[in-house]
Amino acid sequence: MALFSSRTSRRPRVAPALDDAELARVLGRLSKRNAGAKAADVTLVASLLEETGDDWDRRGHRMSVLAEATADAGVAEVWRDKEPQNPDALVFHSWTALARGLREGRLEDAGQVVSQCHRSAERRPEDPLPWVVLLGVSRIERYGQGDVNAIWREATGRDRWHREAYLQMLAYLSPEEGGSSASVLDFVDVVRTRIPANAPCAAVELTAAVRQYQGLLAQGGVRAITAGQLWEGGQIAAALEQAAALWAKPGFFQHAAAQADLNVLAYALCAAGRAADAHPVFQSLQGMVTPWPWDVDGPGVARFEQHLSKAERGRQGGVGGS
């Protein structure tokens, strides 16, 4: 069967919900509402999060996507004002503030966000999400390492392999946000041997490698020309090999953002000149695109399509492609 044949194709598209049908349904209903329908939007968001229960992984995915989608719509403010003691309302309001803060490079009221996270944590102490949001706050406010480590322990003590916690910590440590490449490498070295191969945070090592690769490209000159060598040996090559062998297998990944991690894998394989090896990954994605990592050097969907074509040609030719 040809990938994306006329009978089976799904055109590449960005779908923030990924394969979460309930989340996609809520997003679709939110997008159709006008400014006067915020109370109904609150009901939609609150009901979905309540239904998610203590599935911390899916709860984190749904919370982050909904917060991003409604960051400027005032939904979180209406919900918090209506139910000021509701832990979901408090953490959701904090996450929307964080979404805006990461976009703008500053938090409008960091103290309020921190306070709300602590109040949410007091009312639902088993929930890792207030602590995950505080990791995000740490990125903007540039908390000291000791304070961040304490927040990290709170988050991962409640959900050891919480994907969003690992990504927030990775971003905090990155040179782009005031950390360093050495800090990222130290973090990855510490956690990679402990993380189960199919854990929600299993892609943290490959995510760090892709960010390093893109950083080399951005520097231009010799570093950009030789960036592909990053994938050729050592631990990064071993991580890519393991991911290529396992991640696209049906049922291997069960976490909510699995397709986001498969996008990272497809990108990494193509960056490594292994387009043909990326073919089964693209096939499992069925056209579902995440903006990052594809949008660094152009429109994400267009770049995805370009590499998809290379993967198909490479598979037909029986070679790795580039």
ZADREN-119287 format. One line per 5 residues: number of its first residue (from 0); their letters; for each residue z, y, x of C-alpha. Coordinates in steps of 0.5 Angstrom, whole numbers. Example, Ala and Ser with C-alpha at 12.3 -4.5 7.8 and 13.67 -1.06 7.14 Angstrom:
<nodes>
0> as> 16 -9 25 | 14 -2 27
</nodes>
This chain:
<nodes>
0> malfs> 0 0 0 | -2 7 3 | 4 12 3 | 3 17 -2 | -3 14 -5
5> srtsr> -6 17 -11 | -2 12 -16 | 4 12 -12 | 5 19 -9 | 11 24 -10
10> rprva> 8 30 -7 | 13 33 -2 | 18 38 -5 | 25 41 -4 | 30 38 -8
15> paldd> 37 40 -7 | 40 35 -11 | 37 30 -7 | 37 23 -11 | 43 25 -15
20> aelar> 40 25 -22 | 46 28 -26 | 47 34 -21 | 39 35 -22 | 40 35 -29
25> vlgrl> 46 41 -29 | 42 45 -24 | 36 45 -28 | 40 47 -34 | 43 52 -30
30> skrna> 36 55 -28 | 34 56 -35 | 40 60 -37 | 41 68 -37 | 46 72 -35
35> gakaa> 50 72 -41 | 51 64 -41 | 56 64 -36 | 61 61 -40 | 56 55 -42
40> dvtlv> 55 54 -34 | 62 54 -33 | 62 48 -37 | 57 45 -34 | 59 45 -27
45> aslle> 66 44 -29 | 64 37 -33 | 60 35 -27 | 65 36 -22 | 71 32 -27
50> etgdd> 66 26 -28 | 65 26 -20 | 73 24 -20 | 75 22 -13 | 69 20 -10
55> wdrrg> 70 25 -4 | 63 24 -1 | 59 25 -8 | 64 31 -10 | 63 35 -3
60> hrmsv> 55 34 -4 | 55 36 -11 | 60 42 -10 | 56 45 -4 | 49 44 -8
65> laeat> 52 48 -14 | 56 53 -10 | 49 55 -6 | 45 55 -13 | 50 59 -16
70> adagv> 53 64 -11 | 50 70 -13 | 51 68 -21 | 58 70 -22 | 59 63 -25
75> aevwr> 65 61 -20 | 68 68 -22 | 68 67 -29 | 71 60 -28 | 77 62 -24
80> dkepq> 78 68 -28 | 79 63 -34 | 83 58 -31 | 86 61 -25 | 91 55 -23
85> npdal> 85 50 -24 | 84 46 -17 | 77 45 -18 | 76 52 -20 | 79 55 -14
90> vfhsw> 76 51 -9 | 69 52 -12 | 70 60 -12 | 72 59 -5 | 66 55 -3
95> talar> 61 60 -7 | 64 65 -3 | 63 61 4 | 56 60 2 | 55 68 1
100> glreg> 59 69 8 | 55 64 12 | 49 67 9 | 51 74 11 | 55 73 17
105> rleda> 62 75 14 | 66 74 9 | 68 79 3 | 75 77 3 | 77 72 8
110> gqvvs> 84 72 6 | 83 71 -1 | 79 65 0 | 84 62 5 | 89 63 0
115> qchrs> 85 60 -6 | 84 54 -1 | 91 53 0 | 93 53 -8 | 88 48 -9
120> aerrp> 90 44 -4 | 97 44 -7 | 95 43 -14 | 91 37 -12 | 93 35 -5
125> edplp> 89 29 -4 | 83 33 -4 | 79 34 3 | 75 39 0 | 79 45 1
130> wvvll> 80 44 8 | 73 43 9 | 72 50 6 | 77 52 11 | 73 49 17
135> gvsri> 67 53 14 | 72 59 14 | 73 58 21 | 66 59 23 | 66 66 21
140> erygq> 72 68 23 | 72 64 29 | 79 61 29 | 82 59 35 | 81 51 37
145> gdvna> 88 49 36 | 88 52 29 | 81 49 27 | 84 42 30 | 89 43 25
150> iwrea> 85 44 19 | 80 38 22 | 86 33 22 | 88 35 14 | 80 34 12
155> tgrdr> 79 28 16 | 86 25 14 | 84 25 7 | 77 23 8 | 76 20 15
160> whrea> 68 20 15 | 67 26 10 | 60 28 12 | 61 36 11 | 67 36 15
165> ylqml> 63 33 21 | 58 38 20 | 62 44 19 | 66 42 26 | 59 41 29
170> aylsp> 57 48 27 | 63 51 29 | 63 48 36 | 55 50 37 | 53 55 42
175> eeggs> 49 59 36 | 56 60 33 | 60 62 39 | 62 55 42 | 58 51 47
180> sasvl> 53 46 49 | 59 42 53 | 64 43 47 | 59 39 42 | 57 34 47
185> dfvdv> 65 33 48 | 66 32 40 | 60 28 39 | 62 23 45 | 69 23 42
190> vrtri> 67 21 35 | 61 17 36 | 64 10 38 | 69 11 32 | 64 12 26
195> panap> 61 6 22 | 54 6 23 | 53 7 15 | 58 12 14 | 57 19 11
200> caave> 58 22 17 | 53 17 21 | 48 23 23 | 52 27 26 | 50 25 33
205> ltaav> 43 25 31 | 44 32 28 | 47 35 34 | 41 32 38 | 36 36 34
210> rqyqg> 39 42 34 | 39 42 42 | 32 40 42 | 31 46 37 | 35 50 42
215> llaqg> 30 48 48 | 24 50 44 | 27 57 42 | 28 59 49 | 21 58 51
220> gvrai> 18 57 57 | 19 51 61 | 25 49 57 | 20 49 51 | 15 45 55
225> tagql> 20 40 57 | 24 39 51 | 21 32 49 | 24 29 55 | 31 30 51
230> weggq> 29 24 47 | 27 19 53 | 33 16 56 | 41 16 56 | 45 16 50
235> iaaal> 41 20 45 | 35 15 46 | 40 10 44 | 42 14 38 | 35 15 36
240> eqaaa> 33 8 37 | 39 5 33 | 38 10 27 | 30 8 27 | 32 1 26
245> lwakp> 37 1 21 | 37 8 17 | 31 7 13 | 33 0 11 | 34 -1 3
250> gffqh> 41 0 1 | 44 1 8 | 46 8 7 | 50 9 0 | 52 16 1
255> aaaqa> 50 22 -3 | 46 26 2 | 43 20 5 | 36 23 4 | 38 29 8
260> dlnvl> 40 25 14 | 33 21 13 | 30 28 14 | 33 29 20 | 31 22 23
265> ayalc> 24 23 21 | 24 30 24 | 27 27 31 | 22 21 31 | 16 26 31
270> aagra> 19 30 36 | 20 24 40 | 13 23 40 | 14 17 35 | 10 19 29
275> adahp> 8 11 27 | 16 9 27 | 17 15 23 | 13 12 17 | 18 7 14
280> vfqsl> 23 13 14 | 18 18 10 | 16 12 6 | 23 11 4 | 24 19 3
285> qgmvt> 18 19 -2 | 17 26 -1 | 24 29 -2 | 24 35 3 | 30 38 6
290> pwpwd> 29 45 9 | 33 44 15 | 30 41 20 | 23 42 18 | 23 50 17
295> vdgpg> 25 52 24 | 18 54 26 | 15 55 19 | 15 53 12 | 19 46 11
300> varfe> 15 43 6 | 8 44 10 | 11 42 17 | 14 36 13 | 7 34 10
305> qhlsk> 4 35 17 | 8 30 20 | 7 26 15 | 0 25 16 | 1 24 23
310> aergr> 6 18 21 | 1 15 17 | -5 16 22 | 0 13 27 | 1 7 23
315> qggvg> -6 6 21 | -8 6 29 | -2 2 31 | 1 7 36 | 7 12 36
320> gs> 3 18 35 | 5 25 37
</nodes>
